[in-house]
């Protein structure tokens, strides 16, 4: 993985976020890395998402 091969400076933290919407379910996944190792992964999801909520979700997370 690219993040694990990067030279890390003291105190550097990288957060990678991905989000998607499919079948009225919105999912956001974030990975947090520090010092070249994964600290944690968080998954958030919402079910029965309406069209308006889906549009707001895409605007918030800049999804095309």
mmCIF file as Biopython writes it, N, C-alpha, C and O atoms, coordinates in Angstrom:
data_model
#
loop_
_atom_site.group_PDB
_atom_site.id
_atom_site.type_symbol
_atom_site.label_atom_id
_atom_site.label_alt_id
_atom_site.label_comp_id
_atom_site.label_asym_id
_atom_site.label_entity_id
_atom_site.label_seq_id
_atom_site.pdbx_PDB_ins_code
_atom_site.Cartn_x
_atom_site.Cartn_y
_atom_site.Cartn_z
_atom_site.occupancy
_atom_site.B_iso_or_equiv
_atom_site.auth_seq_id
_atom_site.auth_asym_id
_atom_site.pdbx_PDB_model_num
ATOM 1   N N  . UNK A ? 1  ? 0.840   -1.179 0.000  1.0 0.0 1  A 1 
ATOM 2   C CA . UNK A ? 1  ? 0.000   0.000  0.000  1.0 0.0 1  A 1 
ATOM 3   C C  . UNK A ? 1  ? 0.881   1.236  0.000  1.0 0.0 1  A 1 
ATOM 4   O O  . UNK A ? 1  ? 1.924   1.269  0.653  1.0 0.0 1  A 1 
ATOM 5   N N  . UNK A ? 2  ? 0.464   2.231  -0.722 1.0 0.0 2  A 1 
ATOM 6   C CA . UNK A ? 2  ? 1.225   3.463  -0.880 1.0 0.0 2  A 1 
ATOM 7   C C  . UNK A ? 2  ? 1.529   4.132  0.460  1.0 0.0 2  A 1 
ATOM 8   O O  . UNK A ? 2  ? 2.647   4.602  0.672  1.0 0.0 2  A 1 
ATOM 9   N N  . UNK A ? 3  ? 0.560   4.181  1.356  1.0 0.0 3  A 1 
ATOM 10  C CA . UNK A ? 3  ? 0.742   4.871  2.636  1.0 0.0 3  A 1 
ATOM 11  C C  . UNK A ? 3  ? 1.814   4.187  3.480  1.0 0.0 3  A 1 
ATOM 12  O O  . UNK A ? 3  ? 2.593   4.866  4.150  1.0 0.0 3  A 1 
ATOM 13  N N  . UNK A ? 4  ? 1.867   2.885  3.459  1.0 0.0 4  A 1 
ATOM 14  C CA . UNK A ? 4  ? 2.835   2.157  4.272  1.0 0.0 4  A 1 
ATOM 15  C C  . UNK A ? 4  ? 4.261   2.346  3.766  1.0 0.0 4  A 1 
ATOM 16  O O  . UNK A ? 4  ? 5.203   2.185  4.542  1.0 0.0 4  A 1 
ATOM 17  N N  . UNK A ? 5  ? 4.448   2.681  2.501  1.0 0.0 5  A 1 
ATOM 18  C CA . UNK A ? 5  ? 5.775   2.861  1.927  1.0 0.0 5  A 1 
ATOM 19  C C  . UNK A ? 5  ? 6.261   4.304  1.968  1.0 0.0 5  A 1 
ATOM 20  O O  . UNK A ? 5  ? 7.379   4.590  1.541  1.0 0.0 5  A 1 
ATOM 21  N N  . UNK A ? 6  ? 5.445   5.207  2.469  1.0 0.0 6  A 1 
ATOM 22  C CA . UNK A ? 6  ? 5.816   6.613  2.528  1.0 0.0 6  A 1 
ATOM 23  C C  . UNK A ? 6  ? 6.710   6.888  3.734  1.0 0.0 6  A 1 
ATOM 24  O O  . UNK A ? 6  ? 6.508   6.304  4.798  1.0 0.0 6  A 1 
ATOM 25  N N  . UNK A ? 7  ? 7.709   7.784  3.575  1.0 0.0 7  A 1 
ATOM 26  C CA . UNK A ? 7  ? 8.486   8.198  4.756  1.0 0.0 7  A 1 
ATOM 27  C C  . UNK A ? 7  ? 7.635   9.167  5.599  1.0 0.0 7  A 1 
ATOM 28  O O  . UNK A ? 7  ? 7.199   10.202 5.096  1.0 0.0 7  A 1 
ATOM 29  N N  . UNK A ? 8  ? 7.404   8.838  6.852  1.0 0.0 8  A 1 
ATOM 30  C CA . UNK A ? 8  ? 6.560   9.660  7.719  1.0 0.0 8  A 1 
ATOM 31  C C  . UNK A ? 8  ? 7.416   10.549 8.605  1.0 0.0 8  A 1 
ATOM 32  O O  . UNK A ? 8  ? 8.421   10.112 9.166  1.0 0.0 8  A 1 
ATOM 33  N N  . UNK A ? 9  ? 7.007   11.789 8.720  1.0 0.0 9  A 1 
ATOM 34  C CA . UNK A ? 9  ? 7.640   12.709 9.647  1.0 0.0 9  A 1 
ATOM 35  C C  . UNK A ? 9  ? 6.930   12.603 10.990 1.0 0.0 9  A 1 
ATOM 36  O O  . UNK A ? 9  ? 5.787   12.151 11.061 1.0 0.0 9  A 1 
ATOM 37  N N  . UNK A ? 10 ? 7.600   13.013 12.040 1.0 0.0 10 A 1 
ATOM 38  C CA . UNK A ? 10 ? 7.029   12.966 13.385 1.0 0.0 10 A 1 
ATOM 39  C C  . UNK A ? 10 ? 5.738   13.780 13.427 1.0 0.0 10 A 1 
ATOM 40  O O  . UNK A ? 10 ? 5.723   14.941 13.018 1.0 0.0 10 A 1 
ATOM 41  N N  . UNK A ? 11 ? 4.661   13.181 13.916 1.0 0.0 11 A 1 
ATOM 42  C CA . UNK A ? 11 ? 3.392   13.878 14.064 1.0 0.0 11 A 1 
ATOM 43  C C  . UNK A ? 11 ? 2.522   13.906 12.822 1.0 0.0 11 A 1 
ATOM 44  O O  . UNK A ? 11 ? 1.433   14.478 12.855 1.0 0.0 11 A 1 
ATOM 45  N N  . UNK A ? 12 ? 2.971   13.303 11.722 1.0 0.0 12 A 1 
ATOM 46  C CA . UNK A ? 12 ? 2.183   13.302 10.492 1.0 0.0 12 A 1 
ATOM 47  C C  . UNK A ? 12 ? 1.095   12.244 10.559 1.0 0.0 12 A 1 
ATOM 48  O O  . UNK A ? 12 ? 1.361   11.084 10.873 1.0 0.0 12 A 1 
ATOM 49  N N  . UNK A ? 13 ? -0.137  12.655 10.260 1.0 0.0 13 A 1 
ATOM 50  C CA . UNK A ? 13 ? -1.285  11.747 10.240 1.0 0.0 13 A 1 
ATOM 51  C C  . UNK A ? 13 ? -1.967  11.899 8.887  1.0 0.0 13 A 1 
ATOM 52  O O  . UNK A ? 13 ? -2.176  13.014 8.409  1.0 0.0 13 A 1 
ATOM 53  N N  . UNK A ? 14 ? -2.315  10.763 8.269  1.0 0.0 14 A 1 
ATOM 54  C CA . UNK A ? 14 ? -3.015  10.777 6.987  1.0 0.0 14 A 1 
ATOM 55  C C  . UNK A ? 14 ? -4.387  10.159 7.181  1.0 0.0 14 A 1 
ATOM 56  O O  . UNK A ? 14 ? -4.519  9.087  7.772  1.0 0.0 14 A 1 
ATOM 57  N N  . UNK A ? 15 ? -5.427  10.854 6.671  1.0 0.0 15 A 1 
ATOM 58  C CA . UNK A ? 15 ? -6.794  10.351 6.734  1.0 0.0 15 A 1 
ATOM 59  C C  . UNK A ? 15 ? -7.290  10.184 5.294  1.0 0.0 15 A 1 
ATOM 60  O O  . UNK A ? 15 ? -7.268  11.127 4.503  1.0 0.0 15 A 1 
ATOM 61  N N  . UNK A ? 16 ? -7.736  8.969  4.973  1.0 0.0 16 A 1 
ATOM 62  C CA . UNK A ? 16 ? -8.275  8.674  3.645  1.0 0.0 16 A 1 
ATOM 63  C C  . UNK A ? 16 ? -9.757  8.376  3.819  1.0 0.0 16 A 1 
ATOM 64  O O  . UNK A ? 16 ? -10.134 7.508  4.606  1.0 0.0 16 A 1 
ATOM 65  N N  . UNK A ? 17 ? -10.603 9.105  3.075  1.0 0.0 17 A 1 
ATOM 66  C CA . UNK A ? 17 ? -12.054 8.950  3.207  1.0 0.0 17 A 1 
ATOM 67  C C  . UNK A ? 17 ? -12.643 8.571  1.852  1.0 0.0 17 A 1 
ATOM 68  O O  . UNK A ? 17 ? -12.271 9.125  0.818  1.0 0.0 17 A 1 
ATOM 69  N N  . UNK A ? 18 ? -13.564 7.622  1.880  1.0 0.0 18 A 1 
ATOM 70  C CA . UNK A ? 18 ? -14.296 7.220  0.683  1.0 0.0 18 A 1 
ATOM 71  C C  . UNK A ? 18 ? -15.774 7.150  1.056  1.0 0.0 18 A 1 
ATOM 72  O O  . UNK A ? 18 ? -16.120 6.735  2.162  1.0 0.0 18 A 1 
ATOM 73  N N  . UNK A ? 19 ? -16.627 7.548  0.150  1.0 0.0 19 A 1 
ATOM 74  C CA . UNK A ? 19 ? -18.062 7.522  0.414  1.0 0.0 19 A 1 
ATOM 75  C C  . UNK A ? 19 ? -18.798 7.077  -0.842 1.0 0.0 19 A 1 
ATOM 76  O O  . UNK A ? 19 ? -18.359 7.338  -1.962 1.0 0.0 19 A 1 
ATOM 77  N N  . UNK A ? 20 ? -19.937 6.393  -0.635 1.0 0.0 20 A 1 
ATOM 78  C CA . UNK A ? 20 ? -20.734 5.957  -1.781 1.0 0.0 20 A 1 
ATOM 79  C C  . UNK A ? 20 ? -22.199 5.844  -1.387 1.0 0.0 20 A 1 
ATOM 80  O O  . UNK A ? 20 ? -22.547 5.758  -0.210 1.0 0.0 20 A 1 
ATOM 81  N N  . UNK A ? 21 ? -23.048 5.846  -2.413 1.0 0.0 21 A 1 
ATOM 82  C CA . UNK A ? 21 ? -24.493 5.691  -2.213 1.0 0.0 21 A 1 
ATOM 83  C C  . UNK A ? 21 ? -24.981 4.644  -3.202 1.0 0.0 21 A 1 
ATOM 84  O O  . UNK A ? 21 ? -24.726 4.755  -4.401 1.0 0.0 21 A 1 
ATOM 85  N N  . UNK A ? 22 ? -25.686 3.622  -2.706 1.0 0.0 22 A 1 
ATOM 86  C CA . UNK A ? 22 ? -26.226 2.580  -3.575 1.0 0.0 22 A 1 
ATOM 87  C C  . UNK A ? 22 ? -27.443 1.961  -2.902 1.0 0.0 22 A 1 
ATOM 88  O O  . UNK A ? 22 ? -27.399 1.632  -1.717 1.0 0.0 22 A 1 
ATOM 89  N N  . UNK A ? 23 ? -28.516 1.802  -3.646 1.0 0.0 23 A 1 
ATOM 90  C CA . UNK A ? 23 ? -29.739 1.160  -3.153 1.0 0.0 23 A 1 
ATOM 91  C C  . UNK A ? 23 ? -30.242 1.770  -1.841 1.0 0.0 23 A 1 
ATOM 92  O O  . UNK A ? 23 ? -30.549 1.049  -0.892 1.0 0.0 23 A 1 
ATOM 93  N N  . UNK A ? 24 ? -30.321 3.097  -1.797 1.0 0.0 24 A 1 
ATOM 94  C CA . UNK A ? 24 ? -30.796 3.836  -0.614 1.0 0.0 24 A 1 
ATOM 95  C C  . UNK A ? 24 ? -29.944 3.620  0.633  1.0 0.0 24 A 1 
ATOM 96  O O  . UNK A ? 24 ? -30.431 3.790  1.751  1.0 0.0 24 A 1 
ATOM 97  N N  . UNK A ? 25 ? -28.676 3.246  0.452  1.0 0.0 25 A 1 
ATOM 98  C CA . UNK A ? 25 ? -27.748 3.090  1.576  1.0 0.0 25 A 1 
ATOM 99  C C  . UNK A ? 25 ? -26.535 3.975  1.306  1.0 0.0 25 A 1 
ATOM 100 O O  . UNK A ? 25 ? -25.879 3.846  0.272  1.0 0.0 25 A 1 
ATOM 101 N N  . UNK A ? 26 ? -26.243 4.870  2.239  1.0 0.0 26 A 1 
ATOM 102 C CA . UNK A ? 26 ? -25.079 5.742  2.141  1.0 0.0 26 A 1 
ATOM 103 C C  . UNK A ? 26 ? -23.998 5.193  3.064  1.0 0.0 26 A 1 
ATOM 104 O O  . UNK A ? 26 ? -24.265 4.876  4.223  1.0 0.0 26 A 1 
ATOM 105 N N  . UNK A ? 27 ? -22.775 5.081  2.545  1.0 0.0 27 A 1 
ATOM 106 C CA . UNK A ? 27 ? -21.664 4.525  3.327  1.0 0.0 27 A 1 
ATOM 107 C C  . UNK A ? 27 ? -20.472 5.461  3.228  1.0 0.0 27 A 1 
ATOM 108 O O  . UNK A ? 27 ? -20.139 5.944  2.145  1.0 0.0 27 A 1 
ATOM 109 N N  . UNK A ? 28 ? -19.836 5.712  4.353  1.0 0.0 28 A 1 
ATOM 110 C CA . UNK A ? 28 ? -18.609 6.489  4.414  1.0 0.0 28 A 1 
ATOM 111 C C  . UNK A ? 28 ? -17.574 5.665  5.170  1.0 0.0 28 A 1 
ATOM 112 O O  . UNK A ? 28 ? -17.839 5.183  6.271  1.0 0.0 28 A 1 
ATOM 113 N N  . UNK A ? 29 ? -16.389 5.506  4.570  1.0 0.0 29 A 1 
ATOM 114 C CA . UNK A ? 29 ? -15.309 4.730  5.188  1.0 0.0 29 A 1 
ATOM 115 C C  . UNK A ? 29 ? -14.100 5.639  5.323  1.0 0.0 29 A 1 
ATOM 116 O O  . UNK A ? 29 ? -13.718 6.308  4.363  1.0 0.0 29 A 1 
ATOM 117 N N  . UNK A ? 30 ? -13.497 5.672  6.496  1.0 0.0 30 A 1 
ATOM 118 C CA . UNK A ? 30 ? -12.280 6.459  6.682  1.0 0.0 30 A 1 
ATOM 119 C C  . UNK A ? 30 ? -11.183 5.593  7.285  1.0 0.0 30 A 1 
ATOM 120 O O  . UNK A ? 30 ? -11.434 4.783  8.177  1.0 0.0 30 A 1 
ATOM 121 N N  . UNK A ? 31 ? -9.966  5.775  6.786  1.0 0.0 31 A 1 
ATOM 122 C CA . UNK A ? 31 ? -8.781  5.076  7.275  1.0 0.0 31 A 1 
ATOM 123 C C  . UNK A ? 31 ? -7.838  6.132  7.831  1.0 0.0 31 A 1 
ATOM 124 O O  . UNK A ? 31 ? -7.602  7.151  7.183  1.0 0.0 31 A 1 
ATOM 125 N N  . UNK A ? 32 ? -7.300  5.904  9.013  1.0 0.0 32 A 1 
ATOM 126 C CA . UNK A ? 32 ? -6.379  6.857  9.632  1.0 0.0 32 A 1 
ATOM 127 C C  . UNK A ? 32 ? -5.023  6.176  9.822  1.0 0.0 32 A 1 
ATOM 128 O O  . UNK A ? 32 ? -4.925  5.117  10.442 1.0 0.0 32 A 1 
ATOM 129 N N  . UNK A ? 33 ? -3.976  6.808  9.273  1.0 0.0 33 A 1 
ATOM 130 C CA . UNK A ? 33 ? -2.617  6.279  9.360  1.0 0.0 33 A 1 
ATOM 131 C C  . UNK A ? 33 ? -1.732  7.271  10.098 1.0 0.0 33 A 1 
ATOM 132 O O  . UNK A ? 33 ? -1.882  8.482  9.939  1.0 0.0 33 A 1 
ATOM 133 N N  . UNK A ? 34 ? -0.811  6.760  10.903 1.0 0.0 34 A 1 
ATOM 134 C CA . UNK A ? 34 ? 0.198   7.586  11.565 1.0 0.0 34 A 1 
ATOM 135 C C  . UNK A ? 34 ? 1.476   6.763  11.655 1.0 0.0 34 A 1 
ATOM 136 O O  . UNK A ? 34 ? 1.437   5.577  11.983 1.0 0.0 34 A 1 
ATOM 137 N N  . UNK A ? 35 ? 2.595   7.387  11.366 1.0 0.0 35 A 1 
ATOM 138 C CA . UNK A ? 35 ? 3.904   6.723  11.417 1.0 0.0 35 A 1 
ATOM 139 C C  . UNK A ? 35 ? 3.942   5.475  10.546 1.0 0.0 35 A 1 
ATOM 140 O O  . UNK A ? 35 ? 4.600   4.498  10.902 1.0 0.0 35 A 1 
ATOM 141 N N  . UNK A ? 36 ? 3.244   5.489  9.408  1.0 0.0 36 A 1 
ATOM 142 C CA . UNK A ? 36 ? 3.292   4.392  8.466  1.0 0.0 36 A 1 
ATOM 143 C C  . UNK A ? 36 ? 2.455   3.172  8.812  1.0 0.0 36 A 1 
ATOM 144 O O  . UNK A ? 36 ? 2.553   2.154  8.127  1.0 0.0 36 A 1 
ATOM 145 N N  . UNK A ? 37 ? 1.634   3.244  9.855  1.0 0.0 37 A 1 
ATOM 146 C CA . UNK A ? 37 ? 0.782   2.101  10.194 1.0 0.0 37 A 1 
ATOM 147 C C  . UNK A ? 37 ? -0.653  2.568  10.386 1.0 0.0 37 A 1 
ATOM 148 O O  . UNK A ? 37 ? -0.910  3.715  10.751 1.0 0.0 37 A 1 
ATOM 149 N N  . UNK A ? 38 ? -1.572  1.659  10.133 1.0 0.0 38 A 1 
ATOM 150 C CA . UNK A ? 38 ? -2.991  1.994  10.235 1.0 0.0 38 A 1 
ATOM 151 C C  . UNK A ? 38 ? -3.400  2.052  11.708 1.0 0.0 38 A 1 
ATOM 152 O O  . UNK A ? 38 ? -3.194  1.095  12.455 1.0 0.0 38 A 1 
ATOM 153 N N  . UNK A ? 39 ? -3.976  3.173  12.114 1.0 0.0 39 A 1 
ATOM 154 C CA . UNK A ? 39 ? -4.454  3.307  13.484 1.0 0.0 39 A 1 
ATOM 155 C C  . UNK A ? 39 ? -5.860  2.744  13.625 1.0 0.0 39 A 1 
ATOM 156 O O  . UNK A ? 39 ? -6.137  1.956  14.530 1.0 0.0 39 A 1 
ATOM 157 N N  . UNK A ? 40 ? -6.750  3.157  12.718 1.0 0.0 40 A 1 
ATOM 158 C CA . UNK A ? 40 ? -8.105  2.616  12.771 1.0 0.0 40 A 1 
ATOM 159 C C  . UNK A ? 40 ? -8.845  2.867  11.473 1.0 0.0 40 A 1 
ATOM 160 O O  . UNK A ? 40 ? -8.426  3.661  10.631 1.0 0.0 40 A 1 
ATOM 161 N N  . UNK A ? 41 ? -9.955  2.168  11.340 1.0 0.0 41 A 1 
ATOM 162 C CA . UNK A ? 41 ? -10.846 2.287  10.192 1.0 0.0 41 A 1 
ATOM 163 C C  . UNK A ? 41 ? -12.248 2.484  10.750 1.0 0.0 41 A 1 
ATOM 164 O O  . UNK A ? 41 ? -12.690 1.721  11.609 1.0 0.0 41 A 1 
ATOM 165 N N  . UNK A ? 42 ? -12.948 3.506  10.265 1.0 0.0 42 A 1 
ATOM 166 C CA . UNK A ? 42 ? -14.315 3.777  10.718 1.0 0.0 42 A 1 
ATOM 167 C C  . UNK A ? 42 ? -15.259 3.653  9.540  1.0 0.0 42 A 1 
ATOM 168 O O  . UNK A ? 42 ? -14.973 4.136  8.444  1.0 0.0 42 A 1 
ATOM 169 N N  . UNK A ? 43 ? -16.382 3.002  9.774  1.0 0.0 43 A 1 
ATOM 170 C CA . UNK A ? 43 ? -17.408 2.856  8.746  1.0 0.0 43 A 1 
ATOM 171 C C  . UNK A ? 43 ? -18.714 3.431  9.285  1.0 0.0 43 A 1 
ATOM 172 O O  . UNK A ? 43 ? -19.177 3.054  10.362 1.0 0.0 43 A 1 
ATOM 173 N N  . UNK A ? 44 ? -19.294 4.343  8.523  1.0 0.0 44 A 1 
ATOM 174 C CA . UNK A ? 44 ? -20.589 4.912  8.875  1.0 0.0 44 A 1 
ATOM 175 C C  . UNK A ? 44 ? -21.551 4.583  7.740  1.0 0.0 44 A 1 
ATOM 176 O O  . UNK A ? 44 ? -21.195 4.708  6.568  1.0 0.0 44 A 1 
ATOM 177 N N  . UNK A ? 45 ? -22.756 4.168  8.078  1.0 0.0 45 A 1 
ATOM 178 C CA . UNK A ? 45 ? -23.747 3.920  7.035  1.0 0.0 45 A 1 
ATOM 179 C C  . UNK A ? 45 ? -25.120 4.366  7.514  1.0 0.0 45 A 1 
ATOM 180 O O  . UNK A ? 45 ? -25.418 4.403  8.707  1.0 0.0 45 A 1 
ATOM 181 N N  . UNK A ? 46 ? -25.931 4.698  6.534  1.0 0.0 46 A 1 
ATOM 182 C CA . UNK A ? 46 ? -27.316 5.097  6.797  1.0 0.0 46 A 1 
ATOM 183 C C  . UNK A ? 46 ? -28.200 4.365  5.796  1.0 0.0 46 A 1 
ATOM 184 O O  . UNK A ? 46 ? -27.885 4.313  4.607  1.0 0.0 46 A 1 
ATOM 185 N N  . UNK A ? 47 ? -29.300 3.804  6.273  1.0 0.0 47 A 1 
ATOM 186 C CA . UNK A ? 47 ? -30.226 3.080  5.402  1.0 0.0 47 A 1 
ATOM 187 C C  . UNK A ? 47 ? -31.486 3.890  5.168  1.0 0.0 47 A 1 
ATOM 188 O O  . UNK A ? 47 ? -31.792 4.815  5.920  1.0 0.0 47 A 1 
ATOM 189 N N  . UNK A ? 48 ? -32.212 3.539  4.123  1.0 0.0 48 A 1 
ATOM 190 C CA . UNK A ? 48 ? -33.438 4.233  3.724  1.0 0.0 48 A 1 
ATOM 191 C C  . UNK A ? 48 ? -33.194 5.726  3.505  1.0 0.0 48 A 1 
ATOM 192 O O  . UNK A ? 48 ? -33.936 6.573  4.002  1.0 0.0 48 A 1 
ATOM 193 N N  . UNK A ? 49 ? -32.162 6.020  2.765  1.0 0.0 49 A 1 
ATOM 194 C CA . UNK A ? 49 ? -31.788 7.401  2.482  1.0 0.0 49 A 1 
ATOM 195 C C  . UNK A ? 49 ? -32.682 7.931  1.365  1.0 0.0 49 A 1 
ATOM 196 O O  . UNK A ? 49 ? -32.825 7.290  0.323  1.0 0.0 49 A 1 
ATOM 197 N N  . UNK A ? 50 ? -33.275 9.086  1.579  1.0 0.0 50 A 1 
ATOM 198 C CA . UNK A ? 50 ? -34.112 9.704  0.544  1.0 0.0 50 A 1 
ATOM 199 C C  . UNK A ? 50 ? -33.232 10.384 -0.495 1.0 0.0 50 A 1 
ATOM 200 O O  . UNK A ? 50 ? -32.034 10.565 -0.280 1.0 0.0 50 A 1 
ATOM 201 N N  . UNK A ? 51 ? -33.823 10.754 -1.605 1.0 0.0 51 A 1 
ATOM 202 C CA . UNK A ? 51 ? -33.074 11.419 -2.667 1.0 0.0 51 A 1 
ATOM 203 C C  . UNK A ? 51 ? -32.449 12.716 -2.167 1.0 0.0 51 A 1 
ATOM 204 O O  . UNK A ? 51 ? -31.296 13.001 -2.492 1.0 0.0 51 A 1 
ATOM 205 N N  . UNK A ? 52 ? -33.167 13.495 -1.399 1.0 0.0 52 A 1 
ATOM 206 C CA . UNK A ? 52 ? -32.630 14.759 -0.873 1.0 0.0 52 A 1 
ATOM 207 C C  . UNK A ? 52 ? -31.456 14.498 0.060  1.0 0.0 52 A 1 
ATOM 208 O O  . UNK A ? 52 ? -30.438 15.185 -0.019 1.0 0.0 52 A 1 
ATOM 209 N N  . UNK A ? 53 ? -31.589 13.513 0.942  1.0 0.0 53 A 1 
ATOM 210 C CA . UNK A ? 53 ? -30.487 13.178 1.849  1.0 0.0 53 A 1 
ATOM 211 C C  . UNK A ? 53 ? -29.282 12.683 1.069  1.0 0.0 53 A 1 
ATOM 212 O O  . UNK A ? 53 ? -28.147 13.009 1.417  1.0 0.0 53 A 1 
ATOM 213 N N  . UNK A ? 54 ? -29.508 11.906 0.026  1.0 0.0 54 A 1 
ATOM 214 C CA . UNK A ? 54 ? -28.410 11.406 -0.807 1.0 0.0 54 A 1 
ATOM 215 C C  . UNK A ? 54 ? -27.692 12.562 -1.498 1.0 0.0 54 A 1 
ATOM 216 O O  . UNK A ? 54 ? -26.464 12.570 -1.583 1.0 0.0 54 A 1 
ATOM 217 N N  . UNK A ? 55 ? -28.449 13.534 -1.989 1.0 0.0 55 A 1 
ATOM 218 C CA . UNK A ? 55 ? -27.835 14.695 -2.626 1.0 0.0 55 A 1 
ATOM 219 C C  . UNK A ? 55 ? -26.995 15.490 -1.633 1.0 0.0 55 A 1 
ATOM 220 O O  . UNK A ? 55 ? -25.896 15.928 -1.971 1.0 0.0 55 A 1 
ATOM 221 N N  . UNK A ? 56 ? -27.490 15.681 -0.428 1.0 0.0 56 A 1 
ATOM 222 C CA . UNK A ? 56 ? -26.722 16.389 0.603  1.0 0.0 56 A 1 
ATOM 223 C C  . UNK A ? 56 ? -25.465 15.604 0.980  1.0 0.0 56 A 1 
ATOM 224 O O  . UNK A ? 56 ? -24.406 16.188 1.210  1.0 0.0 56 A 1 
ATOM 225 N N  . UNK A ? 57 ? -25.591 14.282 1.040  1.0 0.0 57 A 1 
ATOM 226 C CA . UNK A ? 57 ? -24.442 13.426 1.344  1.0 0.0 57 A 1 
ATOM 227 C C  . UNK A ? 57 ? -23.371 13.575 0.267  1.0 0.0 57 A 1 
ATOM 228 O O  . UNK A ? 57 ? -22.186 13.691 0.581  1.0 0.0 57 A 1 
ATOM 229 N N  . UNK A ? 58 ? -23.781 13.574 -0.998 1.0 0.0 58 A 1 
ATOM 230 C CA . UNK A ? 58 ? -22.808 13.703 -2.080 1.0 0.0 58 A 1 
ATOM 231 C C  . UNK A ? 58 ? -22.146 15.073 -2.082 1.0 0.0 58 A 1 
ATOM 232 O O  . UNK A ? 58 ? -20.958 15.184 -2.385 1.0 0.0 58 A 1 
ATOM 233 N N  . UNK A ? 59 ? -22.888 16.105 -1.752 1.0 0.0 59 A 1 
ATOM 234 C CA . UNK A ? 59 ? -22.303 17.451 -1.666 1.0 0.0 59 A 1 
ATOM 235 C C  . UNK A ? 59 ? -21.302 17.511 -0.520 1.0 0.0 59 A 1 
ATOM 236 O O  . UNK A ? 59 ? -20.211 18.058 -0.683 1.0 0.0 59 A 1 
ATOM 237 N N  . UNK A ? 60 ? -21.652 16.961 0.625  1.0 0.0 60 A 1 
ATOM 238 C CA . UNK A ? 60 ? -20.760 17.015 1.784  1.0 0.0 60 A 1 
ATOM 239 C C  . UNK A ? 60 ? -19.443 16.303 1.535  1.0 0.0 60 A 1 
ATOM 240 O O  . UNK A ? 60 ? -18.388 16.804 1.925  1.0 0.0 60 A 1 
ATOM 241 N N  . UNK A ? 61 ? -19.484 15.138 0.889  1.0 0.0 61 A 1 
ATOM 242 C CA . UNK A ? 61 ? -18.272 14.356 0.671  1.0 0.0 61 A 1 
ATOM 243 C C  . UNK A ? 61 ? -17.710 14.509 -0.741 1.0 0.0 61 A 1 
ATOM 244 O O  . UNK A ? 61 ? -16.815 13.758 -1.129 1.0 0.0 61 A 1 
ATOM 245 N N  . UNK A ? 62 ? -18.217 15.461 -1.511 1.0 0.0 62 A 1 
ATOM 246 C CA . UNK A ? 62 ? -17.714 15.790 -2.850 1.0 0.0 62 A 1 
ATOM 247 C C  . UNK A ? 62 ? -17.664 14.558 -3.746 1.0 0.0 62 A 1 
ATOM 248 O O  . UNK A ? 62 ? -16.636 14.275 -4.363 1.0 0.0 62 A 1 
ATOM 249 N N  . UNK A ? 63 ? -18.775 13.826 -3.818 1.0 0.0 63 A 1 
ATOM 250 C CA . UNK A ? 63 ? -18.872 12.649 -4.671 1.0 0.0 63 A 1 
ATOM 251 C C  . UNK A ? 63 ? -19.536 13.071 -5.985 1.0 0.0 63 A 1 
ATOM 252 O O  . UNK A ? 63 ? -20.532 13.794 -5.987 1.0 0.0 63 A 1 
ATOM 253 N N  . UNK A ? 64 ? -18.978 12.614 -7.075 1.0 0.0 64 A 1 
ATOM 254 C CA . UNK A ? 64 ? -19.571 12.893 -8.393 1.0 0.0 64 A 1 
ATOM 255 C C  . UNK A ? 64 ? -20.600 11.863 -8.724 1.0 0.0 64 A 1 
ATOM 256 O O  . UNK A ? 64 ? -21.213 11.923 -9.790 1.0 0.0 64 A 1 
#
